[in-house]
């Protein structure tokens, strides 16, 4: 008899089970290794059976090793065991190479360890610690540099202060100041080097140089008939046969353009000698030969400076009286002018 489709309308204490019911159940469910195609056992275990909706093969779920997974191989479309990596799955343990972009919806957590190779991922705490260490190192370096600069500035200031003190000591008694006004003499150390008081060159493009004026003191404002102070240029004191002097230079014009012109010695005093325009200094010239009495003559009627050839008249002579008188007037004029030149050079001290 076929397995019933509808439920039995049994009544408790009244309905009885017949043996055929058990046979029907066995036929429907089936026993172990049932070959009855209609039984559930056959349908679920027989490799050739596709019902109830999927095909099972004996090899599909057999074999493999611990840790394997079953996957459908895209090469033959069969289910088979494989390691997760071969199946394209991520395993919880073991080394794997994962390709493609993976997006995590939650920030993953790594092991409590720092990376040891260049291509290992790192934890936030490792990065934070590295940044903090770098910041501390830079802060320490900046502090050290700032301290070094401060120390260098302090040392430079101390050095300059010491130099200023030494300079003040060196010139003590030589230069006295009241504000911006010097109230004492200006002196230089005579041992170490030559010295110069000089106006610096201009830094403004295409500009003339600035003047440097050395002036002596003036008389009191409103003073009556009082002279100003003397401006003296004097060399250093010489000894024995040595001589010292003063030189005055000019800077003559050169070729047009921007090139520097050479300085030229214009006046030189050396000992008791003097030279002009670069000539070697000489002592004061001796007095000229004493001048004779000035000629007296009769002025010509008409001055005749175009002297004709001399004529013979018991001796050579002028061709006219006016020629003679003119010659005498020239000689007398030269005599007068030379006397005046001598007097004036003596007045300038250029002649004895």
C-alpha positions in Angstrom: 0.0 0.0 0.0 1.3 3.5 -0.8 2.5 5.9 1.8 -0.5 8.0 2.8 -0.7 11.6 1.6 -3.2 12.9 4.1 -2.9 12.6 7.9 -4.7 9.7 9.5 -7.8 10.6 11.3 -6.8 8.7 14.4 -8.7 8.7 17.6 -6.8 8.4 20.9 -7.5 5.0 22.4 -9.4 3.8 19.3 -7.1 3.9 16.3 -4.8 0.9 15.8 -1.5 0.7 13.8 -1.3 -2.1 11.2 2.0 -3.6 10.1 1.6 -2.2 6.6 2.1 1.3 8.1 5.7 0.3 9.2 6.4 -1.1 5.8 5.2 2.0 4.1 7.5 4.2 6.4 10.5 2.0 5.6 9.8 2.2 1.8 9.4 6.0 2.0 12.4 6.7 4.1 14.5 3.8 3.2 17.0 1.7 5.1 20.8 2.1 5.1 22.1 1.6 1.6 18.6 1.5 0.1 18.5 1.0 -3.6 14.9 2.1 -3.8 15.0 5.3 -6.0 11.8 6.6 -4.3 13.3 6.5 -0.8 14.8 9.5 0.9 18.0 7.5 1.8 18.6 6.7 -1.9 17.9 10.3 -2.9 20.3 11.8 -0.3 23.2 9.3 -0.5 23.2 7.8 -4.0 25.9 9.6 -6.1 23.8 9.4 -9.2 20.8 11.0 -7.6 20.1 14.7 -8.3 16.9 15.1 -6.4 16.3 16.9 -4.0 17.8 19.8 -6.1 21.5 19.3 -6.1 24.0 16.6 -7.3 26.3 14.9 -4.9 29.5 13.1 -5.9 31.3 10.7 -3.7 34.6 12.6 -4.1 33.2 16.1 -3.5 33.1 15.9 0.2 35.7 13.2 0.8 39.4 13.6 1.4 41.4 16.8 2.1 43.4 17.7 5.2 42.8 19.5 8.4 42.3 23.2 7.7 41.1 22.7 4.1 37.9 24.2 2.8 35.6 23.0 0.1 35.2 25.2 -2.9 34.0 25.0 -6.5 37.0 25.0 -8.7 36.5 27.5 -11.6 38.6 25.3 -13.9 36.4 22.2 -13.8 33.4 23.6 -11.8 33.7 20.7 -9.3 33.6 20.9 -5.5 36.8 19.9 -3.9 39.0 20.4 -0.8 41.8 23.0 -0.9 43.8 25.3 1.4 42.2 28.7 1.9 44.8 30.5 -0.2 44.2 28.2 -3.2 40.5 28.7 -2.7 40.9 32.5 -2.7 39.9 32.7 0.9 41.6 34.5 3.8 42.7 32.2 6.5 43.0 33.1 10.2 46.5 31.6 10.4 49.4 31.1 8.0 51.2 33.2 5.4 49.1 34.4 2.4 49.5 36.9 -0.5 46.4 38.9 -1.0 45.9 40.9 -4.2 43.4 43.7 -5.0 42.0 46.5 -2.9 40.4 45.6 0.4 38.3 48.2 2.2 37.7 47.8 5.9 34.6 49.3 7.4 36.2 49.2 10.8 39.8 50.1 11.5 41.7 46.8 11.9 43.9 46.1 14.9 47.4 44.7 14.6 49.6 42.8 17.0 51.2 44.5 20.0 54.6 44.7 18.3 56.6 47.2 16.3 57.6 46.6 12.6 61.1 45.3 12.0 61.4 45.5 8.2 60.7 48.3 5.8 57.6 46.9 4.1 55.7 45.9 7.3 52.6 47.8 8.4 52.9 49.8 11.6 50.7 50.7 14.5 49.5 54.2 15.4 51.3 54.0 18.7 54.6 53.3 16.8 54.1 56.3 14.5 53.1 58.5 17.5 56.2 57.4 19.4 58.4 58.1 16.4 56.9 61.6 15.8 57.2 62.4 19.5 60.8 61.2 19.5 61.6 63.2 16.4 59.9 66.3 17.9 61.8 65.9 21.1 65.1 65.4 19.2 64.4 68.5 17.1 63.3 70.5 20.2 66.5 69.4 21.9 68.5 70.3 18.8 66.8 73.7 18.5 67.4 74.4 22.2 71.0 73.4 21.8 71.4 75.6 18.8 69.7 78.5 20.5 71.9 78.0 23.5 75.0 77.9 21.4 74.0 81.0 19.5 73.2 82.8 22.8 76.5 81.7 24.2 78.3 82.8 21.0 76.5 86.2 21.2 77.4 86.5 24.8 81.0 85.6 24.1 81.2 88.1 21.3 79.6 90.8 23.5 82.1 90.0 26.2 85.0 90.0 23.8 83.9 93.4 22.4 83.3 94.7 25.9 86.8 93.6 26.9 88.2 95.2 23.7 86.3 98.4 24.4 87.7 98.4 28.0 91.2 97.7 26.8 90.8 100.5 24.2 89.5 102.9 26.8 92.5 102.0 29.0 94.9 102.4 26.0 93.6 105.9 25.2 93.0 107.0 28.7 94.4 110.5 29.0 94.5 110.8 25.3 90.8 111.2 24.4 88.3 112.7 26.8 84.7 113.0 25.7 81.7 115.0 27.0 78.8 113.6 25.0 79.8 113.8 21.4 82.5 116.4 22.0 86.1 115.4 22.5 87.6 117.4 25.4 91.1 115.9 25.2 93.8 115.1 22.6 93.4 112.2 20.1 96.3 109.9 20.0 97.1 106.5 18.4 99.3 103.7 19.6 102.6 104.2 17.9 103.8 100.6 18.1 101.5 98.3 16.2 100.7 99.8 12.8 100.3 102.9 10.6 97.1 104.7 11.2 94.7 106.7 9.0 92.0 109.2 9.5 90.0 108.9 6.3 86.5 109.6 5.0 85.1 106.3 3.5 84.1 105.9 -0.1 80.5 106.5 -1.1 78.2 103.4 -1.6 75.5 105.3 -3.5 75.8 104.6 -7.2 77.4 107.3 -9.4 78.1 109.7 -6.5 80.9 112.1 -5.7 83.0 111.6 -2.6 82.3 113.4 0.7 84.6 116.1 1.9 86.7 115.8 5.1 87.4 119.1 6.8 90.0 119.5 9.5 89.6 122.9 11.1 91.3 124.7 14.0 89.2 126.4 16.7 87.7 129.8 16.2 87.9 132.7 18.5 85.1 133.4 20.9 82.0 134.7 19.3 82.0 138.5 19.6 85.7 138.6 20.7 87.5 141.7 19.6 90.5 141.3 17.3 91.2 137.7 18.4 92.9 135.2 16.1 91.6 131.7 15.4 93.7 128.7 16.3 96.4 127.5 14.0 95.9 124.3 11.9 99.3 122.6 12.0 100.4 119.6 10.0 103.6 118.2 11.4 105.4 114.9 10.9 106.8 112.6 13.5 110.0 113.5 15.3 113.1 112.0 13.6 116.4 111.2 15.2 120.0 111.4 14.1 120.4 111.8 10.3 116.8 110.7 9.7 114.3 113.2 8.2 110.5 113.3 8.3 108.1 115.5 6.4 104.7 116.1 5.0 103.2 115.2 1.6 100.2 116.7 -0.1 98.6 114.8 -2.9 96.1 115.6 -5.6 94.0 113.4 -7.8 94.3 114.7 -11.4 91.6 114.0 -14.0 92.1 111.0 -16.2 90.3 109.5 -19.2 86.5 109.9 -19.2 84.7 107.0 -17.6 84.4 105.2 -14.3 88.0 104.1 -13.7 89.9 105.3 -10.6 92.5 108.1 -11.2 95.9 107.9 -9.7 97.0 110.2 -6.8 99.8 112.5 -7.6 102.3 114.1 -5.2 102.0 117.9 -5.5 103.9 119.2 -2.5 106.5 117.5 -0.4 108.2 118.8 2.7 111.2 116.7 3.9 113.2 118.0 6.8 114.1 121.6 5.8 113.5 120.9 2.1 110.5 121.4 -0.1 109.5 120.2 -3.5 106.6 121.3 -5.8 104.7 119.3 -8.4 106.5 116.0 -7.5 110.0 117.5 -7.8 112.5 116.3 -5.2 112.6 118.6 -2.1 115.5 121.1 -2.0 116.7 123.4 0.7 115.8 127.1 0.6 117.7 128.6 -2.3 120.5 131.2 -1.5 120.0 134.8 -2.2 120.6 136.0 -5.8 123.6 138.1 -6.8 123.3 141.6 -5.6 121.5 143.8 -8.1 123.4 146.7 -9.7 122.1 150.2 -9.7 119.1 150.5 -11.9 119.8 152.1 -15.3 118.7 155.6 -16.1 117.9 156.3 -19.7 116.2 158.7 -22.0 112.9 157.3 -23.2 112.6 156.9 -27.0 110.4 159.3 -28.9 108.8 156.3 -30.5 109.6 152.9 -29.1 111.2 150.7 -31.7 111.4 147.1 -30.7 112.1 145.9 -34.2 115.9 146.3 -34.0 117.6 146.6 -37.4 120.9 145.0 -38.2 123.8 146.9 -36.4 125.7 149.4 -38.5 129.4 150.1 -38.7 130.4 153.6 -37.7 133.8 153.4 -36.1 132.4 150.4 -34.2 129.0 148.6 -34.3 125.9 150.4 -33.2 122.2 150.9 -33.5 120.9 152.2 -36.7 118.8 154.8 -35.0 118.7 156.6 -31.6 115.2 155.3 -30.8 116.4 151.7 -31.2 119.1 152.3 -28.7 116.8 154.0 -26.3 114.2 151.2 -26.6 116.9 148.6 -25.8 117.9 150.5 -22.7 114.3 150.7 -21.6 113.8 147.0 -21.9 117.0 146.3 -19.9 115.9 148.7 -17.2 112.4 147.1 -17.1 113.9 143.6 -16.7 116.1 144.9 -14.0 113.1 146.3 -12.2 110.9 143.2 -12.6 113.7 140.8 -11.5 114.2 142.9 -8.3 110.5 142.7 -7.6 110.5 138.9 -8.1 113.4 138.5 -5.7 111.7 140.7 -3.1 108.5 138.8 -3.3 110.1 135.3 -3.2 112.0 136.4 -0.2 108.8 137.5 1.3 107.4 134.0 0.7 110.5 132.5 2.2 111.4 130.8 -1.1 114.7 132.7 -1.3 117.2 133.7 1.3 
